Amino acid sequence: MELSRRNLILSGAPALLSAQGANEKVNVGWIATGTRGMHVMRMMYQAVPDNVVVSAVCDTYAGNLAKGKDQIQTMGKNTPKTHVDYRDILNDKSIDAVFIMTPEHLHYEMTIAALKAGKHVYVEKPLAHTIEEGQEIVREAKKSGKVVQVGTQNRSNSLYIKAKEMVAQGMIGEVHYVRAFWYRNAIEQSPWNYVIPAEANEQNTDWKRFTGSAKSRAFDKDRYFRWRLYWDYSGGISTDLLVHQTDISNFVCGKTEPISCAASGGLYRWTTEKDKGEVPDTLSALYEYPDKFHINYSCYFGNEQYGYGEQFMGNEGTIEVMNRTTLRFYTEKFRGKPPAHVSARKEFVEEKPGNDTPAVQNHAANFIRAVMGKEKVIAPVEVGQQAAVSGHLATLSLRAGKKVLWDSKTQKYRFV
Ligand SMILES: NC(=O)c1ccc[n+]([C@@H]2O[C@H](COP(=O)([O-])OP(=O)(O)OC[C@H]3O[C@@H](n4cnc5c(N)ncnc54)[C@H](O)[C@@H]3O)[C@@H](O)[C@H]2O)c1
């Protein structure tokens, strides 16, 4: 009853939960329990154990479905229904919200179907596999009035929230330039080094449901378990890593979409049949934004010396957030003679080891509380689409070998 009163007074609050009760538990259906699905579920249970019940779980690989069920039994203390077809979850009227944790190419179909079935949705990044799919999701989300949270959890990371506040307070002056990068290495196998379970086969994986609307092919374990390496299912570095970083640059600097992107790269490091796929291991992308703003992005998978992060380079100072765990603030020196108002700002370092853990916990909890009508989501669908647009533009530019222009009014791109 408490919940319904709150919903009445919150404008734009979502519809009442079907499973509400004295304990205000959101009834969750979990779609996919691979690496990310298992992790986010753990984080959700840790963050809001009293506000969720996961009553159903779905995965097309029997091994992961069993792991998902186990985790729910251990952490949630209930036995969920298990499904191979996600539509069985959507058909369950008692389920309020779904977490969609599948590979990228399935986000569109599942998110649209979930919204049409009246579910609130937490969907992993990237929002969708193409710009056009994302646009449809945004439209459907608006029509449905349901809560959508996109899995760009850096927005829920205290260091980025601090960086955003510092930029807004003018601590680094005007910001026209961001340098963002992600460097990784893996000794012998490609960096998306997901182990293919030895016991996985055509009988215990549902290849057709994995394929979805992607090109029909013969069963292929590598494609199923290392889907990030193939264009059919993934946009590569751009939609896997870059979207986090363009998203957080938008968040910190108050930006939305770029007006152009020129990207280049290739497969330089991973060259053996065993390791390589189709998507590059090396990518650079240059973005121009309206109002004189530039992002210089680079990613290489053959050397991890410099880690990953973003450097917000203002006219009066720099904020860098490294590896999601360290924020450094530097004042600009102006050839050794900083103006008094700049030198008065104290440089500092803030270290928060393991800070992605609370970020994911906060992100999942924020979604659950938004479903309960208590908060607004920090990564709504429009923001997820803006981040995805920058990712897709990089993939389009890279694959065409041309610069691509983006018109945010018409929401269309063209090559030049
Ligand atoms: N926010 C982040 O920091 C972050 C980190 C890692 C992954 N991700 C995102 O999470 C998503 C999943 O990535 P992952 O690393 O967990 O991949 P994964 O391959 O480990 O897991 C994917 C799971 O989906 C299952 N699956 C495939 N087709 C299915 C279908 N039709 N129905 C139900 N289940 C199906 C697979 O069996 C597997 O268990 C991707 O969108 C990825 O970009 C986000």
The ligand as a Gaussian input file, in Angstrom:
#p B3LYP/6-31G(d) Opt

LIG

0 1
 N       28.395000      -3.401000     -18.552000
 C       29.525000      -4.097000     -18.631000
 O       30.564000      -3.699000     -18.077000
 C       29.531000      -5.402000     -19.384000
 C       30.554000      -6.332000     -19.172000
 C       30.505000      -7.535000     -19.853000
 C       29.469000      -7.787000     -20.736000
 N       28.510000      -6.858000     -20.944000
 C       27.393000      -7.109000     -21.896000
 O       26.622000      -8.202000     -21.403000
 C       26.083000      -8.944000     -22.494000
 C       26.462000     -10.420000     -22.324000
 O       27.854000     -10.555000     -22.330000
 P       28.583000     -11.816000     -21.634000
 O       30.005000     -11.438000     -21.480000
 O       27.820000     -12.219000     -20.434000
 O       28.427000     -12.920000     -22.758000
 P       28.427000     -14.516000     -22.508000
 O       28.686000     -15.134000     -23.826000
 O       29.300000     -14.850000     -21.353000
 O       26.925000     -14.820000     -22.052000
 C       25.854000     -14.771000     -22.943000
 C       24.810000     -15.749000     -22.438000
 O       23.657000     -15.610000     -23.259000
 C       23.141000     -16.918000     -23.482000
 N       22.266000     -16.856000     -24.663000
 C       22.623000     -16.808000     -25.967000
 N       21.517000     -16.746000     -26.736000
 C       20.441000     -16.746000     -25.890000
 C       19.044000     -16.694000     -26.083000
 N       18.481000     -16.631000     -27.311000
 N       18.240000     -16.745000     -24.990000
 C       18.765000     -16.828000     -23.742000
 N       20.100000     -16.882000     -23.501000
 C       20.921000     -16.819000     -24.569000
 C       24.372000     -17.778000     -23.640000
 O       24.098000     -19.135000     -23.469000
 C       25.253000     -17.227000     -22.537000
 O       24.981000     -17.867000     -21.308000
 C       26.618000      -8.276000     -23.752000
 O       25.685000      -7.367000     -24.238000
 C       27.857000      -7.547000     -23.267000
 O       28.201000      -6.433000     -24.072000
 C       28.509000      -5.690000     -20.263000

